[in-house]
């Protein structure tokens, strides 16, 4: 079947989330490595807001951004792996890509959660909610924070390798659609992007911004 060109795939909020998150995770890594903990905490707060937004957007956002639109059962994902995956190219994540998104979101939630309660060995640098836990609990959170970031790095590396695999082996460019929002390699437009309204976007953004600010302030009333 000849390609339908172009097909709308990703909305602006989803694309902004993707690239901002990538930039901020890199920034958070660098700021921690160079001991710029004030910048690290600021970056972490923004990541909290972004992840909160994405979780809400996964339920009320556009059809291709919704979890129900791309998460399949484990059996469905295994069946996709066992197939030659040469079926029609449709908009959105494939079953394996859906689990990749889920894994990264879960790891980011663990990263954010442990970072909020972390305390360094001297007790001088700490997360905004560290006052709610003991020193030992804060140190445990810091250890998990470090370990989970290593796991996150591995998952991100696998994600990048998968994108390269699709580019080189399957001749499918997954990066350009995440920049432009449209895909010229779709041959079945079923499930083409149906944007969510501005009202839903404003609600998701307001909740995410409010939670990030409130958490950064240590749940100040």
C-alpha positions, 0 to 999 in steps of 0.5 A: 500500500502506498504511504498516506502523507502526511499523517498527524501523530503527536500533539504539541504537548506530547512533543514538548514533554519528550524533548524538555524531559530529555534536556532536563534529565541530562541537565539534572545529571550534569548539575549533580555531577558538578555539585550544583545542587541548587540547580539540581533541585530546581531541575528536579522540580521541573521534571516533577511538573513534567511527569505529573503533566504526562501522567494526567495527559495520559488519561485526558490528552489526545488519543495517541498520548493516552495510555489506553491508546498504546499500552497492550497486555503482556501477551499482546506485546509478546505476540508483537515481538514474535511477529515479523512486525511488518504489518501496517505502520500506524500512528502512535507507539507500538506495543513494545514502545508503549512498555518503554514509555511506561518503564521510563515514567515509573523510573522517573517517578522513583527518581523524583520521589527518592530525590524529594526525601534524599539527604547527603552524607553530611546532611547539608544538601537535602531534598525539599521533603527530607524534613519528613524523614529521619537521617537514615531514611534520607540516606536510604532514599539517596542510595535508591535515587542513585541506583534508580538513575543508573537503571534509568540510564540503561533504559534510555540507552535501550530506547535510543538503540531501539530508535536506531534499530528502526531507522537502520533495519526497519527504515522507519524514522521515529525522531522526525515525527516527534519533532514535526508531529506528522509522519510520512511513513504511515500506511494505515491512518487508523488512529490518526491524532485527535487533539484534546481541547485547550481546557484539558491542556490548561487543567493538566498544566495547572495541576502539574505546575501547582504540585511542582511548586508546592512540593518544591516549597516543602508543602508550605501552606 
